[in-house]
Amino acid sequence: MRKFDYSFLSHGLLPANLVNLTSNIVSLKTMAGVRKAEHINIFTELEAIAKVQSIKSSNAIEGIVTSDERIAAIVNQDSAPLNHNEAEIAGYRDALNEVHMNFGTLDFRQRDILHLHEVMLSVTGYEFGGQYKTNDNVILEVDEAGNRHVRFLPISALETPETMEQLELAYLEARDDMNVNQLLLIPCVILDFLCIHPFRDGNGRMSRLLSLLLLYKNGYDAGRYVFFEEQINKYKAYYYETLRQSSVGWETNENSYFPFVENFLSMLYLCYKELDKRFGVVHGKKITKTARIEATVLNSLIPISKAEICEILPDVSPTTVEAVLGAMVKRGEIRRVGMSRSARYIKV
């Protein structure tokens, strides 16, 4: 049977790149905490945007898609699901809301994991929501010719409940070990969860919900404001490759967690860097939308487009960006290069 032992995280013999990554994340987390205390309204706006994008991206990774308009309507509960994909999306919305509102009382315990799974699948009407798999499953990969191959054989259905209990206990023990860096522990536990593959359906989405849950419980809440799932979706091939690397030898306790841990932390680091970029362009305590747009353009070393500004400041509407850019051009602070959609702006 698979043995879960995270004591290697307390030995101090960790790759230098992982140590550096965690240090950088902690530094950015501290800065984000200061900014949130001073600019809570901006963070509230970012959270509303990130929720829509997180739900869209986490489902898209699994091939569950619909239009952006329908995603927004479902997330904001302006419309009931119209088909199966939208029911899956609505279920993930409810489970994500559960994590956002109740992460303080939820934990990496079987009862909470089963509860989140039940919530996630409740809208679809699946009778197996909140239950471990009853039949063995496999993790497949498809080659370039379209042929399917078994990449990994997870724990059997018969062994799943006991294995999940052992995983829970191992996590709780490591969590209480003051010598274990929690930021390194979280991706190790998520990898083990994915290798167990305890559910008939929804294992990938559950892994992302549990990632956010454990990050939130440890104070790493960038995923509330910058969509963590989108980073995974954007670099999906790399994500799956590191998952493959870290699962080699897993069933015999000979795998290396480090490829998956590095990928996980890199995605989190990108979230914090993105959050930092949206605030770091402005100095001083008063950060208005106009000031943030102005600073974004003035601090850019190369011509920047309206679309790029909107990407950096997703809580600011394109109409506002356009108005501020027009005013800056009139004042002679910046000049426009090109016309229409290809227009870009640079400091005079």
C-alpha positions in Angstrom: 0.0 0.0 0.0 1.2 3.5 -0.7 2.8 5.2 2.3 2.5 9.0 2.8 5.5 10.5 4.5 6.2 14.2 4.2 9.0 14.3 6.7 11.5 14.9 3.9 10.2 18.5 3.8 11.7 19.1 7.2 15.2 17.8 6.5 16.4 21.1 4.9 17.8 19.3 1.8 15.5 21.0 -0.7 16.4 22.2 -4.2 17.6 25.8 -4.1 15.1 26.9 -6.8 12.2 25.8 -4.6 13.6 27.7 -1.6 14.0 30.8 -3.7 10.4 30.5 -5.1 8.9 30.2 -1.7 10.9 33.2 -0.5 9.7 35.3 -3.4 6.1 34.3 -2.9 6.2 35.1 0.8 7.6 38.6 -0.1 4.9 39.3 -2.7 2.2 37.9 -0.3 3.3 40.4 2.4 3.1 43.3 -0.1 -0.3 42.2 -1.3 -1.5 42.1 2.3 -0.5 45.7 2.9 -2.2 46.9 -0.3 -5.4 45.0 0.5 -5.7 46.7 3.9 -5.4 50.1 2.2 -7.4 49.4 -1.0 -10.0 46.9 -0.1 -12.5 48.2 -2.7 -10.1 47.4 -5.6 -9.5 43.9 -4.2 -13.3 43.4 -4.0 -13.6 44.3 -7.7 -10.7 42.0 -8.6 -12.3 39.1 -6.7 -15.5 39.4 -8.7 -13.6 39.3 -12.0 -11.3 36.5 -10.9 -14.3 34.3 -9.8 -15.7 34.3 -13.3 -12.4 33.6 -14.9 -11.4 30.9 -12.3 -14.6 29.0 -13.0 -14.2 29.3 -16.7 -10.6 28.2 -16.7 -10.9 25.3 -14.2 -13.8 23.8 -16.3 -12.0 24.5 -19.6 -9.1 22.4 -18.5 -11.5 19.5 -18.5 -13.1 20.4 -21.8 -16.2 21.9 -20.2 -16.9 25.1 -22.0 -19.6 27.7 -22.9 -19.6 31.3 -24.1 -18.2 34.1 -21.9 -21.6 35.7 -21.7 -23.1 32.4 -20.4 -20.3 31.9 -18.0 -20.9 35.4 -16.5 -24.6 34.8 -16.3 -24.2 31.5 -14.5 -21.5 32.7 -12.1 -23.6 35.8 -11.2 -26.7 33.6 -10.9 -28.5 35.7 -13.6 -29.5 32.5 -15.4 -30.1 28.8 -14.8 -27.9 26.3 -16.7 -29.3 25.5 -20.1 -27.3 22.3 -20.8 -25.0 19.7 -19.2 -21.8 21.8 -19.5 -23.5 24.8 -17.9 -24.7 22.5 -15.1 -21.1 21.4 -14.5 -20.0 25.1 -14.4 -22.8 26.0 -12.0 -21.8 23.2 -9.7 -18.2 24.3 -9.7 -19.4 27.9 -8.9 -21.2 26.6 -5.8 -18.2 24.6 -4.6 -15.8 27.6 -5.2 -18.2 29.8 -3.3 -18.1 27.3 -0.5 -14.3 27.5 -0.4 -14.3 31.3 -0.5 -16.9 31.7 2.3 -16.0 28.7 4.6 -12.2 28.1 4.2 -11.8 28.8 7.8 -13.9 25.9 8.9 -13.2 23.5 6.0 -10.1 21.4 6.1 -8.3 18.6 4.2 -10.5 16.0 5.9 -12.5 13.3 4.2 -15.8 14.7 5.3 -15.0 18.1 3.8 -13.6 16.7 0.6 -16.7 14.5 0.1 -18.9 17.5 0.9 -17.2 19.7 -1.7 -17.5 17.0 -4.3 -21.2 16.6 -3.6 -21.7 20.4 -3.9 -19.7 20.4 -7.2 -21.8 17.7 -8.8 -25.2 18.5 -7.2 -26.4 20.7 -10.1 -25.8 17.9 -12.7 -27.9 15.5 -10.7 -25.2 12.8 -10.6 -26.0 10.3 -7.9 -22.3 9.6 -7.2 -21.5 13.1 -6.0 -19.9 13.0 -2.5 -19.0 9.3 -2.9 -15.7 7.7 -3.6 -15.4 5.7 -6.8 -17.0 2.2 -6.8 -15.1 1.0 -9.9 -11.4 1.1 -10.7 -10.4 3.9 -13.0 -7.3 4.7 -15.1 -5.6 7.9 -16.3 -5.3 7.9 -20.0 -3.3 9.9 -22.5 -3.8 10.3 -26.2 -0.9 10.3 -28.6 -0.6 12.4 -31.8 -2.3 9.6 -33.8 -5.3 9.7 -31.5 -4.5 6.4 -29.8 -5.2 6.1 -26.1 -2.7 4.7 -23.6 -2.8 4.1 -19.9 -0.5 6.6 -18.3 -1.2 5.8 -14.7 -3.2 3.3 -12.6 -4.6 5.0 -9.6 -5.5 3.3 -6.3 -8.2 0.7 -6.7 -11.8 1.5 -5.6 -11.6 -1.0 -2.8 -8.5 0.6 -1.3 -9.6 4.2 -1.9 -11.3 4.9 1.5 -8.4 3.7 3.6 -5.9 5.4 1.3 -7.7 8.7 1.6 -7.8 8.3 5.4 -4.0 7.7 5.4 -3.5 10.8 3.2 -5.6 12.9 5.6 -3.7 11.8 8.6 -0.3 12.3 7.0 -1.3 15.8 6.0 -2.5 16.7 9.4 0.7 15.4 11.0 2.9 17.4 8.6 0.7 20.5 9.0 1.4 20.5 12.7 5.2 20.1 12.2 6.7 23.5 12.7 9.7 22.4 10.6 7.6 21.7 7.5 7.1 24.6 5.0 3.4 24.6 4.3 3.9 26.2 0.9 5.8 23.1 -0.1 3.5 20.6 1.7 0.4 21.8 -0.2 1.4 20.7 -3.7 2.8 17.4 -2.3 -0.7 16.6 -0.9 -2.4 17.7 -4.1 -0.2 15.4 -6.1 -1.0 12.4 -3.9 -4.7 13.3 -4.2 -4.5 13.2 -8.0 -2.6 9.9 -8.0 -5.2 8.3 -5.8 -7.9 9.7 -8.1 -10.6 8.9 -5.6 -13.7 9.9 -7.5 -15.5 8.6 -10.6 -15.6 12.1 -12.0 -14.3 15.6 -11.1 -10.8 14.7 -9.7 -9.0 17.5 -11.6 -11.5 20.2 -10.6 -11.5 18.9 -7.0 -7.7 19.1 -6.9 -7.9 22.8 -7.8 -10.6 23.5 -5.2 -8.5 21.8 -2.6 -5.4 23.7 -3.7 -7.2 27.0 -3.2 -8.6 25.8 0.1 -5.2 24.9 1.6 -3.6 28.0 0.2 -6.3 30.2 1.7 -6.0 28.5 5.1 -2.3 29.4 5.0 -2.9 33.0 4.0 -2.0 32.7 0.4 -5.1 34.2 -1.2 -3.8 35.6 -4.5 -6.1 33.1 -6.2 -9.1 35.1 -5.0 -7.9 38.1 -7.1 -5.9 36.7 -9.9 -7.2 33.5 -11.4 -4.9 30.6 -10.4 -6.7 28.1 -12.7 -6.0 30.3 -15.7 -2.3 30.0 -15.1 -2.7 26.2 -15.1 -4.8 26.3 -18.3 -2.4 28.6 -20.0 0.5 26.2 -19.4 -1.5 23.0 -19.4 1.0 21.0 -21.3 3.7 21.8 -18.8 1.3 21.1 -15.9 0.5 17.6 -17.2 4.1 16.9 -17.9 5.2 17.7 -14.4 2.3 15.6 -13.1 3.5 12.7 -15.2 7.1 13.1 -14.0 6.1 13.2 -10.3 3.8 10.2 -10.6 6.5 7.9 -12.0 7.2 5.4 -9.2 4.4 6.7 -7.0 2.8 3.3 -6.4 6.1 2.0 -5.0 7.0 5.2 -3.0 9.9 6.0 -5.3 8.5 9.2 -7.0 9.9 12.7 -6.8 7.4 15.4 -5.8 9.7 18.2 -6.9 8.7 18.6 -10.6 5.0 19.0 -9.7 5.9 21.2 -6.6 8.0 23.6 -8.8 5.2 23.9 -11.4 2.6 24.5 -8.6 4.7 27.2 -7.0 5.6 28.8 -10.3 1.8 29.2 -11.0 1.3 30.8 -7.6 4.3 33.1 -8.1 2.8 34.2 -11.5 -0.4 35.0 -9.7 1.3 37.2 -7.1 3.5 38.8 -9.8 0.3 39.7 -11.8 -1.3 41.1 -8.6 1.8 43.1 -7.9 1.9 44.4 -11.4 -1.6 45.8 -11.1 -0.6 47.9 -8.1 3.1 48.3 -8.4 2.7 50.8 -11.3 1.5 53.5 -8.9 3.4 55.0 -5.9 1.6 56.6 -3.0 -1.5 55.6 -1.1 -4.2 57.0 -3.3 -4.7 54.6 -6.2 -7.6 55.7 -8.5 -8.4 53.9 -11.7 -7.3 57.0 -13.6 -4.0 57.1 -11.8 -3.4 53.4 -12.4 -4.0 53.8 -16.2 -1.8 56.8 -16.4 1.0 55.1 -14.5 0.7 52.0 -16.6 1.3 53.9 -19.8 3.9 56.3 -18.4 6.0 53.5 -16.9 5.9 51.4 -20.1 9.2 51.4 -22.0 7.6 50.4 -25.2 4.3 51.5 -26.9 1.4 49.8 -25.2 -2.1 49.2 -26.6 -5.5 49.7 -25.0 -6.0 45.9 -24.9 -2.7 45.4 -23.1 -3.7 48.0 -20.5 -7.1 46.3 -20.0 -5.3 43.0 -19.5 -3.0 44.5 -16.8 -6.0 46.2 -15.1 -9.0 43.9 -15.6 -11.1 45.7 -13.1 -11.0 48.9 -15.3 -13.5 49.1 -18.2 -12.2 49.6 -21.8 -14.3 52.8 -21.9 -12.5 54.3 -18.9 -9.1 53.3 -20.4 -10.0 54.9 -23.7 -11.2 58.1 -22.0 -8.0 58.4 -19.9 -5.8 57.8 -22.9 -7.6 60.4 -24.9 -7.2 63.0 -22.1 -3.5 62.2 -21.8 -3.0 62.6 -25.6 -4.7 66.0 -25.4 -2.5 67.1 -22.5 0.6 66.1 -24.5 1.8 63.5 -22.0 1.7 60.6 -24.4 1.4 60.2 -28.2 -0.5 57.7 -30.2 1.3 55.4 -32.6 -0.9 53.9 -35.3 -4.6 54.1 -35.8 -7.8 52.3 -34.8 -7.3 48.8 -33.3 -3.6 48.8 -33.9 -3.1 52.1 -32.0 -0.5 52.1 -29.2 0.6 54.7 -26.8 4.0 55.9 -25.5 5.2 58.6 -23.1 6.3 61.8 -24.9 
